[in-house]
Structure formats: structure tokens, C-alpha cells
Amino acid sequence: IFPEPVALRIYPNPASESVQIEAPETIKKLELISLEGKTMRQLQPNTTAALLNLSGIKSGIYFVRIQTAGKTTTEKILVK
């Protein structure tokens, strides 16, 4: 029996002040992207967990693009 792969975690979602992102691999680059495709925030944490500050971000739907050594994943979040 193989162990379950460790999934990417983004919480809380919906979020208001910040969102915590945890990945099974080192996060090389993290971007908060608006529905229009504009990069609102960008981090290069080089850790497996990062806190994305949402202060000054308007309420709405955004995408979080997480780039690790292995792959790039995009997840949707709701900012309240």
C-alpha cells in the first residue's frame, strides 16, 4: 500500500486578511492573480509553507499560482 500523496493546502478559503499555503515541495514562486490576469502579489518563499497577505486586496475571486520544482498549480480563492 502506497501512502497518500500530500496535497496542496490553501486556507482559510474564503479569506479576508491572509491565506496560508502549504505544499508538499518547496514553493519557488507564489502569485495572486486577478480574474483579469493581473498579478496582485508575488512571493518567492523557498519554503513549503507561506503566508500571503491580502491587505488592500478588494473582495472577489482570485487565482493563486504556486510554482514548485516539480510543477505549477493554480487554485481559486475567494477574498471577502
N, CA, C and O atoms as a GROMACS GRO file, in nm:
protein
  320
    1ILE      N    1   0.086  -0.119   0.000
    1ILE     CA    2   0.000   0.000   0.000
    1ILE      C    3   0.089   0.124   0.000
    1ILE      O    4   0.181   0.137   0.081
    2PHE      N    5   0.060   0.212  -0.093
    2PHE     CA    6   0.137   0.336  -0.103
    2PHE      C    7   0.074   0.445  -0.017
    2PHE      O    8  -0.048   0.450  -0.005
    3PRO      N    9   0.155   0.531   0.042
    3PRO     CA   10   0.097   0.641   0.121
    3PRO      C   11   0.026   0.741   0.029
    3PRO      O   12   0.062   0.758  -0.087
    4GLU      N   13  -0.074   0.806   0.083
    4GLU     CA   14  -0.146   0.910   0.008
    4GLU      C   15  -0.051   1.025  -0.023
    4GLU      O   16   0.027   1.064   0.064
    5PRO      N   17  -0.054   1.080  -0.144
    5PRO     CA   18   0.031   1.196  -0.171
    5PRO      C   19  -0.014   1.315  -0.087
    5PRO      O   20  -0.134   1.334  -0.065
    6VAL      N   21   0.081   1.392  -0.041
    6VAL     CA   22   0.047   1.508   0.041
    6VAL      C   23  -0.008   1.616  -0.053
    6VAL      O   24   0.059   1.657  -0.148
    7ALA      N   25  -0.127   1.660  -0.025
    7ALA     CA   26  -0.193   1.757  -0.112
    7ALA      C   27  -0.155   1.900  -0.076
    7ALA      O   28  -0.111   1.929   0.036
    8LEU      N   29  -0.172   1.985  -0.172
    8LEU     CA   30  -0.155   2.129  -0.152
    8LEU      C   31  -0.270   2.178  -0.064
    8LEU      O   32  -0.385   2.140  -0.084
    9ARG      N   33  -0.238   2.262   0.035
    9ARG     CA   34  -0.342   2.316   0.123
    9ARG      C   35  -0.342   2.468   0.114
    9ARG      O   36  -0.236   2.531   0.125
   10ILE      N   37  -0.460   2.526   0.095
   10ILE     CA   38  -0.477   2.671   0.094
   10ILE      C   39  -0.594   2.701   0.187
   10ILE      O   40  -0.706   2.658   0.163
   11TYR      N   41  -0.566   2.776   0.294
   11TYR     CA   42  -0.672   2.805   0.391
   11TYR      C   43  -0.642   2.936   0.462
   11TYR      O   44  -0.526   2.975   0.467
   12PRO      N   45  -0.739   3.006   0.519
   12PRO     CA   46  -0.883   2.979   0.500
   12PRO      C   47  -0.927   3.021   0.360
   12PRO      O   48  -0.865   3.107   0.298
   13ASN      N   49  -1.031   2.961   0.312
   13ASN     CA   50  -1.087   2.997   0.182
   13ASN      C   51  -1.238   2.981   0.192
   13ASN      O   52  -1.286   2.868   0.195
   14PRO      N   53  -1.314   3.090   0.197
   14PRO     CA   54  -1.278   3.229   0.171
   14PRO      C   55  -1.188   3.290   0.278
   14PRO      O   56  -1.190   3.249   0.395
   15ALA      N   57  -1.110   3.388   0.237
   15ALA     CA   58  -1.013   3.454   0.324
   15ALA      C   59  -1.040   3.603   0.328
   15ALA      O   60  -1.108   3.658   0.241
   16SER      N   61  -0.987   3.670   0.432
   16SER     CA   62  -1.005   3.815   0.437
   16SER      C   63  -0.872   3.889   0.456
   16SER      O   64  -0.844   3.983   0.382
   17GLU      N   65  -0.790   3.848   0.554
   17GLU     CA   66  -0.666   3.920   0.582
   17GLU      C   67  -0.543   3.853   0.522
   17GLU      O   68  -0.452   3.921   0.474
   18SER      N   69  -0.541   3.721   0.525
   18SER     CA   70  -0.427   3.647   0.470
   18SER      C   71  -0.471   3.505   0.439
   18SER      O   72  -0.575   3.459   0.485
   19VAL      N   73  -0.390   3.437   0.359
   19VAL     CA   74  -0.417   3.298   0.327
   19VAL      C   75  -0.286   3.219   0.345
   19VAL      O   76  -0.179   3.264   0.304
   20GLN      N   77  -0.297   3.103   0.408
   20GLN     CA   78  -0.182   3.016   0.433
   20GLN      C   79  -0.176   2.913   0.319
   20GLN      O   80  -0.277   2.853   0.284
   21ILE      N   81  -0.058   2.895   0.264
   21ILE     CA   82  -0.039   2.798   0.156
   21ILE      C   83   0.067   2.698   0.200
   21ILE      O   84   0.177   2.737   0.239
   22GLU      N   85   0.034   2.570   0.195
   22GLU     CA   86   0.127   2.464   0.231
   22GLU      C   87   0.137   2.367   0.115
   22GLU      O   88   0.036   2.324   0.059
   23ALA      N   89   0.260   2.332   0.079
   23ALA     CA   90   0.283   2.242  -0.034
   23ALA      C   91   0.374   2.127   0.009
   23ALA      O   92   0.453   2.142   0.102
   24PRO      N   93   0.362   2.013  -0.059
   24PRO     CA   94   0.450   1.900  -0.027
   24PRO      C   95   0.595   1.924  -0.070
   24PRO      O   96   0.686   1.856  -0.022
   25GLU      N   97   0.616   2.019  -0.160
   25GLU     CA   98   0.750   2.053  -0.208
   25GLU      C   99   0.778   2.200  -0.178
   25GLU      O  100   0.686   2.276  -0.144
   26THR      N  101   0.903   2.241  -0.191
   26THR     CA  102   0.940   2.381  -0.170
   26THR      C  103   0.869   2.470  -0.272
   26THR      O  104   0.873   2.444  -0.393
   27ILE      N  105   0.805   2.575  -0.223
   27ILE     CA  106   0.737   2.671  -0.310
   27ILE      C  107   0.842   2.769  -0.362
   27ILE      O  108   0.902   2.844  -0.284
   28LYS      N  109   0.865   2.767  -0.492
   28LYS     CA  110   0.964   2.855  -0.554
   28LYS      C  111   0.904   2.994  -0.578
   28LYS      O  112   0.970   3.095  -0.553
   29LYS      N  113   0.780   2.996  -0.627
   29LYS     CA  114   0.715   3.124  -0.659
   29LYS      C  115   0.566   3.112  -0.632
   29LYS      O  116   0.504   3.009  -0.656
   30LEU      N  117   0.511   3.221  -0.582
   30LEU     CA  118   0.369   3.227  -0.545
   30LEU      C  119   0.313   3.357  -0.602
   30LEU      O  120   0.371   3.464  -0.582
   31GLU      N  121   0.201   3.348  -0.672
   31GLU     CA  122   0.140   3.468  -0.729
   31GLU      C  123  -0.009   3.472  -0.699
   31GLU      O  124  -0.078   3.370  -0.706
   32LEU      N  125  -0.058   3.591  -0.666
   32LEU     CA  126  -0.202   3.615  -0.653
   32LEU      C  127  -0.242   3.690  -0.779
   32LEU      O  128  -0.190   3.797  -0.807
   33ILE      N  129  -0.335   3.631  -0.855
   33ILE     CA  130  -0.371   3.685  -0.986
   33ILE      C  131  -0.521   3.715  -0.989
   33ILE      O  132  -0.603   3.634  -0.948
   34SER      N  133  -0.555   3.835  -1.039
   34SER     CA  134  -0.696   3.873  -1.051
   34SER      C  135  -0.760   3.798  -1.168
   34SER      O  136  -0.691   3.736  -1.249
   35LEU      N  137  -0.894   3.805  -1.176
   35LEU     CA  138  -0.966   3.741  -1.286
   35LEU      C  139  -0.925   3.802  -1.421
   35LEU      O  140  -0.935   3.736  -1.524
   36GLU      N  141  -0.878   3.927  -1.419
   36GLU     CA  142  -0.834   3.994  -1.541
   36GLU      C  143  -0.692   3.950  -1.582
   36GLU      O  144  -0.644   3.986  -1.689
   37GLY      N  145  -0.627   3.870  -1.496
   37GLY     CA  146  -0.494   3.822  -1.527
   37GLY      C  147  -0.382   3.909  -1.473
   37GLY      O  148  -0.265   3.887  -1.506
   38LYS      N  149  -0.416   4.009  -1.390
   38LYS     CA  150  -0.315   4.098  -1.334
   38LYS      C  151  -0.254   4.036  -1.208
   38LYS      O  152  -0.326   3.988  -1.121
   39THR      N  153  -0.120   4.039  -1.198
   39THR     CA  154  -0.053   3.989  -1.078
   39THR      C  155  -0.067   4.092  -0.967
   39THR      O  156  -0.019   4.205  -0.980
   40MET      N  157  -0.133   4.053  -0.858
   40MET     CA  158  -0.160   4.144  -0.746
   40MET      C  159  -0.053   4.134  -0.637
   40MET      O  160  -0.019   4.234  -0.573
   41ARG      N  161  -0.002   4.015  -0.616
   41ARG     CA  162   0.103   3.990  -0.516
   41ARG      C  163   0.195   3.884  -0.574
   41ARG      O  164   0.154   3.799  -0.653
   42GLN      N  165   0.321   3.890  -0.532
   42GLN     CA  166   0.418   3.789  -0.576
   42GLN      C  167   0.519   3.763  -0.465
   42GLN      O  168   0.573   3.857  -0.406
   43LEU      N  169   0.543   3.636  -0.437
   43LEU     CA  170   0.640   3.596  -0.333
   43LEU      C  171   0.731   3.488  -0.389
   43LEU      O  172   0.694   3.415  -0.481
   44GLN      N  173   0.850   3.479  -0.334
   44GLN     CA  174   0.941   3.368  -0.363
   44GLN      C  175   0.988   3.312  -0.229
   44GLN      O  176   1.101   3.335  -0.186
   45PRO      N  177   0.898   3.236  -0.163
   45PRO     CA  178   0.926   3.195  -0.024
   45PRO      C  179   1.038   3.093  -0.007
   45PRO      O  180   1.107   3.096   0.096
   46ASN      N  181   1.059   3.004  -0.103
   46ASN     CA  182   1.158   2.896  -0.090
   46ASN      C  183   1.141   2.814   0.038
   46ASN      O  184   1.239   2.772   0.099
   47THR      N  185   1.016   2.792   0.077
   47THR     CA  186   0.981   2.706   0.189
   47THR      C  187   0.860   2.622   0.146
   47THR      O  188   0.808   2.641   0.036
   48THR      N  189   0.816   2.532   0.231
   48THR     CA  190   0.698   2.450   0.197
   48THR      C  191   0.568   2.514   0.247
   48THR      O  192   0.460   2.463   0.220
   49ALA      N  193   0.581   2.626   0.320
   49ALA     CA  194   0.462   2.696   0.369
   49ALA      C  195   0.484   2.847   0.357
   49ALA      O  196   0.594   2.897   0.382
   50ALA      N  197   0.378   2.918   0.317
   50ALA     CA  198   0.389   3.063   0.301
   50ALA      C  199   0.259   3.130   0.341
   50ALA      O  200   0.151   3.071   0.328
   51LEU      N  201   0.270   3.252   0.389
   51LEU     CA  202   0.154   3.331   0.426
   51LEU      C  203   0.142   3.444   0.325
   51LEU      O  204   0.234   3.524   0.310
   52LEU      N  205   0.029   3.449   0.255
   52LEU     CA  206   0.004   3.551   0.154
   52LEU      C  207  -0.084   3.659   0.214
   52LEU      O  208  -0.200   3.633   0.247
   53ASN      N  209  -0.031   3.779   0.227
   53ASN     CA  210  -0.103   3.892   0.285
   53ASN      C  211  -0.205   3.945   0.185
   53ASN      O  212  -0.171   3.971   0.069
   54LEU      N  213  -0.329   3.961   0.229
   54LEU     CA  214  -0.436   4.007   0.140
   54LEU      C  215  -0.481   4.150   0.174
   54LEU      O  216  -0.582   4.195   0.121
   55SER      N  217  -0.407   4.221   0.260
   55SER     CA  218  -0.449   4.357   0.295
   55SER      C  219  -0.446   4.445   0.170
   55SER      O  220  -0.351   4.440   0.092
   56GLY      N  221  -0.549   4.524   0.153
   56GLY     CA  222  -0.560   4.612   0.038
   56GLY      C  223  -0.614   4.545  -0.087
   56GLY      O  224  -0.628   4.609  -0.191
   57ILE      N  225  -0.645   4.416  -0.079
   57ILE     CA  226  -0.699   4.342  -0.194
   57ILE      C  227  -0.852   4.350  -0.186
   57ILE      O  228  -0.911   4.319  -0.082
   58LYS      N  229  -0.916   4.391  -0.296
   58LYS     CA  230  -1.062   4.402  -0.300
   58LYS      C  231  -1.127   4.264  -0.294
   58LYS      O  232  -1.068   4.164  -0.335
   59SER      N  233  -1.250   4.260  -0.241
   59SER     CA  234  -1.326   4.135  -0.237
   59SER      C  235  -1.346   4.082  -0.378
   59SER      O  236  -1.364   4.158  -0.473
   60GLY      N  237  -1.343   3.950  -0.390
   60GLY     CA  238  -1.367   3.889  -0.521
   60GLY      C  239  -1.296   3.756  -0.533
   60GLY      O  240  -1.242   3.703  -0.436
   61ILE      N  241  -1.297   3.704  -0.655
   61ILE     CA  242  -1.235   3.576  -0.685
   61ILE      C  243  -1.097   3.602  -0.744
   61ILE      O  244  -1.080   3.687  -0.831
   62TYR      N  245  -0.999   3.527  -0.696
   62TYR     CA  246  -0.861   3.539  -0.743
   62TYR      C  247  -0.804   3.400  -0.765
   62TYR      O  248  -0.860   3.300  -0.719
   63PHE      N  249  -0.692   3.395  -0.835
   63PHE     CA  250  -0.621   3.271  -0.854
   63PHE      C  251  -0.488   3.280  -0.780
   63PHE      O  252  -0.423   3.384  -0.780
   64VAL      N  253  -0.449   3.169  -0.719
   64VAL     CA  254  -0.318   3.159  -0.657
   64VAL      C  255  -0.239   3.059  -0.741
   64VAL      O  256  -0.276   2.943  -0.753
   65ARG      N  257  -0.129   3.108  -0.799
   65ARG     CA  258  -0.042   3.020  -0.880
   65ARG      C  259   0.078   2.982  -0.794
   65ARG      O  260   0.154   3.068  -0.750
   66ILE      N  261   0.093   2.852  -0.773
   66ILE     CA  262   0.200   2.800  -0.687
   66ILE      C  263   0.298   2.723  -0.775
   66ILE      O  264   0.262   2.625  -0.839
   67GLN      N  265   0.422   2.769  -0.777
   67GLN     CA  266   0.524   2.702  -0.858
   67GLN      C  267   0.623   2.633  -0.765
   67GLN      O  268   0.687   2.697  -0.682
   68THR      N  269   0.635   2.501  -0.782
   68THR     CA  270   0.735   2.423  -0.708
   68THR      C  271   0.836   2.370  -0.810
   68THR      O  272   0.822   2.394  -0.930
   69ALA      N  273   0.937   2.300  -0.762
   69ALA     CA  274   1.037   2.243  -0.853
   69ALA      C  275   0.971   2.147  -0.951
   69ALA      O  276   1.012   2.137  -1.067
   70GLY      N  277   0.869   2.076  -0.905
   70GLY     CA  278   0.806   1.974  -0.988
   70GLY      C  279   0.699   2.024  -1.083
   70GLY      O  280   0.687   1.974  -1.195
   71LYS      N  281   0.620   2.124  -1.039
   71LYS     CA  282   0.507   2.165  -1.123
   71LYS      C  283   0.453   2.301  -1.081
   71LYS      O  284   0.492   2.357  -0.979
   72THR      N  285   0.363   2.352  -1.163
   72THR     CA  286   0.292   2.476  -1.132
   72THR      C  287   0.144   2.442  -1.119
   72THR      O  288   0.086   2.376  -1.206
   73THR      N  289   0.083   2.487  -1.009
   73THR     CA  290  -0.058   2.462  -0.982
   73THR      C  291  -0.129   2.594  -0.964
   73THR      O  292  -0.074   2.687  -0.904
   74THR      N  293  -0.251   2.604  -1.015
   74THR     CA  294  -0.332   2.724  -0.997
   74THR      C  295  -0.460   2.685  -0.923
   74THR      O  296  -0.531   2.593  -0.964
   75GLU      N  297  -0.488   2.757  -0.814
   75GLU     CA  298  -0.608   2.732  -0.734
   75GLU      C  299  -0.689   2.861  -0.722
   75GLU      O  300  -0.633   2.971  -0.727
   76LYS      N  301  -0.820   2.846  -0.707
   76LYS     CA  302  -0.908   2.962  -0.693
   76LYS      C  303  -0.930   2.991  -0.546
   76LYS      O  304  -0.950   2.900  -0.466
   77ILE      N  305  -0.927   3.122  -0.508
   77ILE     CA  306  -0.964   3.161  -0.372
   77ILE      C  307  -1.064   3.275  -0.378
   77ILE      O  308  -1.073   3.347  -0.478
   78LEU      N  309  -1.139   3.288  -0.271
   78LEU     CA  310  -1.237   3.396  -0.259
   78LEU      C  311  -1.189   3.490  -0.147
   78LEU      O  312  -1.166   3.446  -0.034
   79VAL      N  313  -1.175   3.617  -0.180
   79VAL     CA  314  -1.137   3.718  -0.081
   79VAL      C  315  -1.265   3.790  -0.041
   79VAL      O  316  -1.337   3.842  -0.126
   80LYS      N  317  -1.292   3.793   0.092
   80LYS     CA  318  -1.414   3.859   0.143
   80LYS      C  319  -1.385   4.002   0.182
   80LYS      O  320  -1.474   4.074   0.227
   0.00000   0.00000   0.00000
